[in-house]
């Protein structure tokens, strides 16, 4: 039964990553008035790291003989283009905070299982860094200066 709980936690963490608005921010980037090219590069790096998170979770599930669930897309993803940068970042930051809370709950369910808790801890640590980077980007956008 513990196996099933750990697999469910990994699958839940995978779904959490799939529903991230940050992942879809890249598609909106050409239509958003970014403060600088560095901002766009930062967002691309964060998106690449989120894609890596999904791969870690798929690997952890595969190691257990399980498959990831279908990747559900967030309904809000289609409404990211053409928004003002500070409003857009507010939504993505709120979403990132929600994702961190979800990851914390899934990690607690997988605690004690090293093969599951290790990637989940790495994802949580990175997600917190992503949140801090997005908050800095938002503060810089609100000041009207490029992030740096």
N, C-alpha and C positions, 0 to 999 in steps of 0.2 A: 504493500500500500504506500510506503514512503516513496518508492520509485515513481508512482503515479503522481504524487504530490509534487515532486521535484520536476518531473516532466511538464506538469501543468504550470508550474512557476516559470520554467524556461519558455514555454509556449506563450504565456501571458506577457513575459518580458519582450518576446519577439513581436507580439501584436502591439505592444506599447511603442516599440521603435517604428513599426510600420505606420502608425497613426500620427507620427510627429509632423507638425507643420513645418519645422525647420527643413526637413527633407524636400518639401515642395517649394521652399523659398527660392531655390535655384531657378526654377521655371519662371518665377515672377521677376527675377533680377533684371532682365532686359527692359522691363516696363516700370521699374521703380527708379526714382531720382536719388541714386546713392550719393553720399557725400564724397566718396573717393573710390578709385579702383581698388585700393587696399581693403575697403569694406566688402566689396564683391569677392575678393580673394579669400578673406576671412570666412565668409559665408560658405564658399565652395569647400574650404578645408573642413569646416564643421559638418557639412553635408557628407563629405567623403568619410569622415569618422563615424557618422551615424550608420552609413552603409556597412562599414566594417563591424559595427556592433551587431548588426543583423547576421553577418557571416559568422561571428563568434557564437551567437545563439543557435544558428543552424548547425554548426559543428558540434556544439554541446548536445543538441537533440539527436543528431546523427550518431554520436558516440554511444547513445543510449538505445539506439535502434528505433528512434522515433523520428517523425517528420514534422517540420514546422506547419502550423495552420496557414491557410490562405492569408495573404497580406492585405488587411482591410485599409482602405484609404480614408483619410479624414474628409468629412463633407466640406469643411471650411477651406480645403486646399484650393478649390476652384476660384475663390474670392480674394486671392492674394495680390494679383496683378493690379496695377494702377492705383494702389493705395499710397498715401503719404508714408514716408519712411518711419516716422515716429509712431504712427498708428499701427502700421504693419509690425514693427518690432514689439509693440506692446502686446499684440496678439500672440506672436511667436514666443515671447518671454513668459506669458501666462501659460501657454501650452507647455513650454519646457518645464516650468515648475510643476505642473500637473503630471508630466511624464516622470519627473524625479520621484514624486510621491508614489506613483505606480511602481516604479522600479524598486523603491524601498520595500514596499509590501511584497513584491515577488521575491526579492532577495531574502527577506525574512522567512518566507516559505521554503526556500532552498538552503537555508543555513545548515551547516553540518555536512553538506555534500560538496567537497572541494571542486569536483569537476563542474558543478553548476554555480557555486558561489564565487569562484574566481573570476569568470568572465562577467558575472553580474556586478561584482564589486568594481571591476575595471570600468564598466559602463557607467555606474553611478558616479565614480570619481570624474570621469570625462564629462558626463552630463552636467555636473556642478561647475566644471571649468567652462563648458559651453555657455551656461547660464550667466556666469560672470562676464564672459566676452560679449554676449549679447546685451547685457545691461550697460557695459561700457560703450558699445556701439550706439545704443539708444541715447545715452547721456551726451555723447558727442554729436549725434544727429540733432538733438534738442537744442544744443548750443550753436548748431549751424557750422561746426567745424569738422574736418575729416578726422576719423578715428586713427589712432596711431600708437 
